[in-house]
């Protein structure tokens, strides 16, 4: 019988990169005018998970890779002509099922969250109701935020790191990205929808 164990540092790291997947649950509000009550796991503007990323097809799966350009490093994906985008990954406690979930949002939502912080203070100091305005598939869908009463002596909500070597957003060095280029389909569409399709569902992205 063949020994199916993975041995050796390099082989183990390669296998982790290839076969690891995010177990994150994803937040969504599926229907027009539907409301969800949440608590943000973020405090002020310095506590938001905002990254410049490349959305790529890697080993047949849609993944985010952190762009190195904001750190003033040469980014092999940028050099290969792959356009980066800015994303905000919001961790919320969804009271519909009492689970922590990631809400993947684009740049249009960033000013809304910053406005809430400016007006009401720390995001995690109170619950919010979020209402969807837009039917399924409507690219003009918008979300309205309703702040509720402050939470007395609110404890900070812990959240999983978004950026890591094998995390939701892959953190890779210049050399590591160069090595990955042969596995990345640069011709594939870079947009994908990480939202589950039913209200309150906890879809898996990978």
For each residue, the residues with C-beta under 8 A, 3 or more apart:
1:
2:
3:
4:
5:
6: 11 12 15
7: 11 12
8: 11 12
9: 12 13
10: 13 14
11: 6 7 8 14 15
12: 6 7 8 9 15 16
13: 9 10 16 17
14: 10 11 17 18
15: 6 11 12 18 19
16: 12 13 19 20 165 166
17: 13 14 20 165 166
18: 14 15 59
19: 15 16
20: 16 17 166
21: 61 204 206
22: 167 168 204 205 206
23: 204
24: 101 102 160 168 204 205
25: 99 100 101 102 202 203 204
26: 101 102 103 104 194 195 196 202 203 204 205
27: 36 38 90 92 94 101 102 103 195
28: 103 195 196 197 199 201 203
29: 34 35 36 130 131 132 143 199
30: 34 132 136 196 197 198 199 201
31: 34 132 135 136 199
32: 132 133 134 135 136 138
33: 131 132 133
34: 29 30 31 131 132 199
35: 29 129 130 131 132
36: 27 29 94 95 96 129 130 200
37: 95 96 127 128 129 130 148
38: 27 92 93 94 95 127 128 129 130
39: 92 93 95 124 126 127 128 151 157
40: 90 91 92 93 123 124 128 157
41: 91 92 93 100 124 157 158 159
42: 47 48 49 90 91 113 123 124 159
43: 46 47 122 123 124 156
44: 47 117 122 123
45: 48 114 117
46: 43
47: 42 43 44 123
48: 42 45 88 90 110 113
49: 42 88 89 90 91 162 163
50: 86 87 88 89 110
51: 64 66 67 86 87 89 162 163 169
52: 66 67 69 70 84 85 86
53: 64 65 66 67 84 85 86 87 169
54: 64 65 66 67 77 78 82 83 84 85 190
55: 62 63 64 85 190 191 192
56: 62 63 64 65 77 82 184 185 186 188 190
57: 60 61 62 63 184 185 188
58: 61 62 63 65 180 183 184 185
59: 18 183
60: 57
61: 21 57 58 206
62: 55 56 57 58 192 194 205 206
63: 55 56 57 58 170 206
64: 51 53 54 55 56 87 168 169 170
65: 53 54 56 58 77 169 170 172 177 180
66: 51 52 53 54 163 169 170 171 172
67: 51 52 53 54 70 75 77 78 84
68: 71 73 74 75 76 78 174 177
69: 52 72 73 75 78 84
70: 52 67
71: 68
72: 69
73: 68 69 174
74: 68 78 79 174
75: 67 68 69 78 79 84 174 177
76: 68 79 80 174 177 178 181
77: 54 56 65 67 80 82 84 177 181 184
78: 54 67 68 69 74 75 81 82 83 84
79: 74 75 76
80: 76 77 181 186
81: 78 186
82: 54 56 77 78 186 190
83: 54 78 190
84: 52 53 54 67 69 75 77 78
85: 52 53 54 55 106 107 190
86: 50 51 52 53 106 107 110
87: 50 51 53 64 104 105 106
88: 48 49 50 104 105 106 107 109 110 113
89: 49 50 51 102 103 104 105 162 168 169
90: 27 40 42 48 49 102 103 105 113
91: 40 41 42 49 100 101 102 103 157 159 160 162
92: 27 38 39 40 41 100 101 103
93: 38 39 40 41 98 99 100 157
94: 27 36 38 97 98 99 100 101 200
95: 36 37 38 39 98 127
96: 36 37 199 200
97: 94 200 202
98: 93 94 95
99: 25 93 94 202
100: 25 41 91 92 93 94 157 159 160
101: 24 25 26 27 91 92 94 202
102: 24 25 26 27 89 90 91 162 168 194
103: 26 27 28 89 90 91 92
104: 26 87 88 89 194 195
105: 87 88 89 90 108 109 110
106: 85 86 87 88 109
107: 85 86 88 110
108: 105 111 112
109: 88 105 106 112 113 143
110: 48 50 86 88 105 107 113 114
111: 108 114 115
112: 108 109 115 116 143 145
113: 42 48 88 90 109 110 116 117 123
114: 45 110 111 117 118
115: 111 112 118 119
116: 112 113 119 120 123 128 145 147
117: 44 45 113 114 120 121 122 123
118: 114 115
119: 115 116
120: 116 117 123 125 126 147
121: 117 125
122: 43 44 117 125
123: 40 42 43 44 47 113 116 117 120 128
124: 39 40 41 42 43 154 156 157
125: 120 121 122 150 151 154
126: 39 120 147 148 149 150 151 154
127: 37 38 39 95 148 149 151
128: 37 38 39 40 116 123 145 146 147 148
129: 35 36 37 38 145 146 148
130: 29 35 36 37 38 143 144 145 146
131: 29 33 34 35 143 144 146
132: 29 30 31 32 33 34 35 141 142 143
133: 32 33 141 142 143 144
134: 32 138 140 141 142
135: 31 32 138 141
136: 30 31 32 197
137:
138: 32 134 135 141
139:
140: 134
141: 132 133 134 135 138
142: 132 133 134
143: 29 109 112 130 131 132 133
144: 130 131 133
145: 112 116 128 129 130
146: 128 129 130 131
147: 116 120 126 128
148: 37 126 127 128 129
149: 126 127
150: 125 126 154
151: 39 125 126 127 154
152:
153:
154: 124 125 126 150 151
155:
156: 43 124
157: 39 40 41 91 93 100 124
158: 41
159: 41 42 91 100
160: 24 91 100 167 168
161: 164 167
162: 49 51 89 91 102 167 168 169
163: 49 51 66 167 168 169 171
164: 161 167 169 170 171
165: 16 17 170 171 172
166: 16 17 20 170
167: 22 160 161 162 163 164 170 171
168: 22 24 64 89 102 160 162 163 205
169: 51 53 64 65 66 89 162 163 164
170: 63 64 65 66 164 165 166 167
171: 66 163 164 165 167
172: 65 66 165 176 177 180
173: 176 177
174: 68 73 74 75 76 177 178
175: 178 179
176: 172 173 179 180
177: 65 68 75 76 77 172 173 174 180 181
178: 76 174 175 181
179: 175 176 182
180: 58 65 172 176 177 183 184
181: 76 77 80 177 178 184 186
182: 179
183: 58 59 180
184: 56 57 58 77 180 181
185: 56 57 58 188
186: 56 80 81 82 181
187:
188: 56 57 185
189: 192
190: 54 55 56 82 83 85
191: 55
192: 55 62 189
193:
194: 26 62 102 104 203 205
195: 26 27 28 104 203
196: 26 28 30 201 202 203
197: 28 30 136 201 203
198: 30 201
199: 28 29 30 31 34 96
200: 36 94 96 97
201: 28 30 196 197 198
202: 25 26 97 99 101 196
203: 25 26 28 194 195 196 197
204: 21 22 23 24 25 26
205: 22 24 26 62 168 194
206: 21 22 61 62 63
